Structures are given as C-alpha cells and as structure tokens.
Amino acid sequence: MSQSLGRAVVLIDNGYLSAILRDEFKETRIDYLKLSEVICKGYSRLRTYIYDCLPYQANPPTPEQQELYAGKVKFFNALQKLPSFEPRFGKQRPRAGGFVQKGVDVLLAVDLVRLSSKGQIQKAFLIAGDGDYVPAVKAAKDDGVSVKLYHSGVFQTTLDGHTIPKYSNELWQICDEREIISDSLIKQCAF
C-alpha cells in the first residue's frame, strides 16, 4: 500500500472550469469525482469545494430561467451526493448586457486560508484563473501549504492587439506548481 503525501483540498472555480470546457473542449461533460481523484493522486483528499452561483431568477422568473435554474439545482444536488464534495454558492446579479457572479472569489479565498491556517491540508489544487486569489494563495503558502494551479492553455487577443493568457499571470507566478488543463486530463475525466 502506498503512503499518502499528505492531505489535500481541491478548489474549483466552476465558472472558470465551465468556460474552459465550453470554449476549449466542445462542452465536454466531466466526472468531477474522477477529476478530483486524478488531480489528487498520491494525496488524501479532504474535500472538493465547487464554487458557483445558481442562475438569476427574475420576479416572477421566465420559463427559460426556471428551466436553467432547475438544471443547475439538479447538477449541484448530484455533486453533493459525491463523497467529500461541497458546493459553495455566491449570487448572480444582473448587469448591463448579462450577469455577474458575486461572492464566489471570496468564498474560495476564505476556504483556502481557513484550511491552511488550521493545518488541515498540506496541498491545495486550485482550478481558477482570477488574480483575486493571489492574497489567499500567498497566505496559504505562508502557512506551509503547496498550491498547484490548473489553468487554461488558451491565449486571447485584447482590444489593443496584445495576446494574453486566459488566467492571471500574477496568480500563475505565485503558485508553487502549474499545469494546463489538457486534452489528456479532460479525456481521463470525461463521461
């Protein structure tokens, strides 16, 4: 029997992961438990936290909003039934031209800092791309936690013609390890 390298947590910004699956992998559906197991290989997984928002509902909600909401609730109910999985919800708010998530980044950052400061984990596997996580990663590292970032491998062109990655360069730099969410990883975890 192999010995564990320590206890780990998987922290998934599901808005980010969903965009990668949509834009880079033709909306491939994945098994989140398998993804967690592959990522945590060698570690004892304490828990997988998935951060997202339930879809916005007008008052009264439209039939389309009701259908979208019901689908998301079904998805999160299925995730909650997986061993050591816990969805965390921010709020989705309307804004000109669409919607914006509120509170998701803060929830993820608080969990990373809390688990690190209490010595509950030795490793954090982060699927995210937002620079807002940098202070939390720094705090986790100060508490002795090694942080591995999984991120998009795609670059985008800005309005002024520059090519930049679909993740925060500052986040990429602060993490101890980095890995592109590759075709190989997605194939291992696809339904």
Buried (B, 14 or more C-beta within 10 A) or exposed (E): EEEEBBBBBBBBBBBBBEBBBEEBBEEBEBBBBEBBBEBBEEBBBBBBBBBBBBBBEEEEBEEEBBEBBEEBEEBBEEBEEBEEBEBBBBEBEEEEEEEEBEBBBBBBBEBBBEBBEEEEBBBBBBBBBBBBBBEBBEBBBEBEBBBBBBBBBEEEEEEEEEEEBBBBEEBBEBBBEBBBBEEEBBEBBBE
